[in-house]
Amino acid sequence: MDSPSTPTARPGRGPRPPPLPALSTSSIRRIDTQPFSPQVEQHTVLLDAQSEPTTPGTYESAPPSILAPTRKKGKRVTFKKRLNYYIPSTYWIPNYSLSFLGGDILAGITMACLLVPQSVSYATSLATLSPVSGLYSAAFPAMMYALFGTCRQLNVAPEAALSLMYELPDPHGDHSRNVGVHVATVVTLQAGLITFLLGFLRLGFIDVILSRALLRGFITAIAVVIMVEQLISMFGLNELKKQLHPVLYLGQIPPGHYHGLTAIVSFGALAVLVSLRTLKSNFPKRWYVYRFPEVLFVVILSTWLSYEFDWVSDGIAGSNGFFDFPVHGQNWWYLKRTTPTGFSLISIVGFLDSIVAAKSSGARYGYSVSGNRELVALGVANIFGSFVPGTLPAYGSITRTRINGEVGMKSQMGAFIASALILLTTFFLLRFMETLPTAVLASVIVLVVFSLLSEMPHDLWYYIRMIISLVLVVHRSSKPRMTILGRVRGSDRWKPINENLDAEENLPGVLIVRIRDNLDFANTAQLKERLRRLERYGIDPIHPSEEPQRNPASVLVFHLADCERCDASATQILLELFTEYADHDVSVFITHTRHGVLKSFRSAGILDILPPSHVVETVAEAVAAIENSRWPMTP
């Protein structure tokens, strides 16, 4: 007998090939056919150890000396991936491309020119704080968001609506500025903590639960309140407000209390702002016109004019430890009183506005934005900002984010540049703003209000269309769909006469009606009037003032196959209707009645006033009964 390794001859097929050697993981991957190097041998052992089970007599596991460095390297790689995921700046800063620098510098300069006057306006006119608080609020949270945020164009800074969302115990008291610093610090800390916890608990889906329409409505209402508040400063009524606080009715103030020069300056500045913005919108393709900082221009011009002509002496009001732990004795007193504001209002509204801006920018420029990581980034930014006393809550803005994208911002490096310029302004240029009229700052805020209200016409038309649609739905639901059936020529089938040309009414005095809706309290209220119209005019749209086109019916046949439900109100109305028909000697048949509807009719007593022979299965049976009966027919 031949040994297993000796090829044996097969009749007509040649010698048997030698048996194949046992395949290892390496040979399956075609590694055995290549010359081995030490690296390949190590890789082969690792593949065999990781992909095949280790059983006695088969394969041996890789030596621990080989696996240990690989495991450590794998852990390092995993940690680096997690670090880059949760702190995006650890990835984009080392890999920053100098080709992005031009757009980021332009975006940083543009944001600084926009945020310096806006932040000062929000701090002084809305939050009753110093201009420094507004500038710090635009600088420090933005730098921290740049480290943790996932949106490359989002700008984090104070918002007009959010700056108005906390009330001081006595805004016009002797220590109101110090109280405002404590309140702003505590509110910012609470808003940051709540926002951070929402992200930590992975509740980023709340932007889906709370709709954009709800946010727009809330912001629009806040915008109206802000505009009314700024009218006080624009008319020069700040001193009178201190005397009449908390109630001040502009319509009841005598004309002598208005400060004429303040009103002229404020409304003149507003007119210039609106004119420049309108002019810019006409030249969208000329960047040097479209990107002109009209707000900064008006602020600088009004500051110079106030200094040159000494407006302060004429009665126009002017604007008047670095790090600190936000939780200390003076701030604890305001913690409980400001919790609802920091939690329910600022954190939720701020996040919704921010995530809408971030996701819109991500969709526009082709990258994903995580709601949970955005919550964490915004929370960390505000927590860090609360260490600077008096810092206002800072969140994203749709308008500023859109501007960043349009001027070519590619990364959050633009936020670092804008923050640096704002801090330079705070340390070296703020003293030149002492003569800046507060009325001009009020005009800047009113211009922002116009931007907030810019979406109102769209929303208004949306709600008008929604109300019209709702009215149409109610109107349609109050009228059940009904049609008249006729016999198809040469058959025993019954079809709607308005859908089938071969269907015709051939039984004088008999009206066969098919009801194509469920019957409820809404659509049965007009059922009697609808049936009366079908009897008099058929399905043609004829005005009720015209003469009847049909003879009155003496027999009514109802086709109820499409009626799946009939509520108690509908059955009561049908009972009254059928009783009235019986009093006028009009016979009623019901056909194709479903079991549930028939049960409702029986409970309501409808079947007690109808003869049993009038409750049949099909229209053909009802017509046969009518033709064989002795009931008089109308010729």
Buried (B, 14 or more C-beta within 10 A) or exposed (E): EEEEEEEEEEEEEEEEEEEEEEEBBBBEBEBEEEEEEEEEEBBBBBBBBEEEEEEEEEBEBBEEEBBEEEEEEEEEEEEEEEEBEBBBBBBBBEEBEEEBBEBBBBBBBBBBBBBBBBBBBBBBBBBBBBBBBBBBBBBBBBBBBBBBBBBBBBBBBBBBBBBBBBEBEEBBEEEBBEBBBBBBBBBBBBBBBBBBBBBEEEBBEBBEEBEEEEBBBBBBEBBEEBBEBBBBBBBBBBEBBEEEEEEBEEEEBEEEEBBEBBBEBBBBBBEBBBEBBEEBEEEEEEEEBBBBBBBBBBBBEBBEBBBEEEBBEEEBBBBEEEEBEBEEEEBEEBBEBBBEBBBEBBBBBBBBBBBBBBBBBBEEEEEEBBBBBBBBBBBBBBBBBBBBBBBBBBBBBBBBBBBBBBBBBBBBBBBBBBBBBBBEBBEEEBEEBBBBBBBBBBBBBBBBBBBBBEBBEEBEEEEEEEEEEEEEEEEEEBBBEBBBBBBBEEEEBBBBBEEBEEBEBEBEBBBBBBBBBBBBEBBBBBBBEBBEBBBBBBEEEBEEEEEBEBEEBBBBBBBBBBBEEBBEBBBBBBBEBBEEBEEEEBBBBBBBBBEEBBEBBEEBEBBEEBEEEBBBEBBBEBBEBBEEEEBEEEE
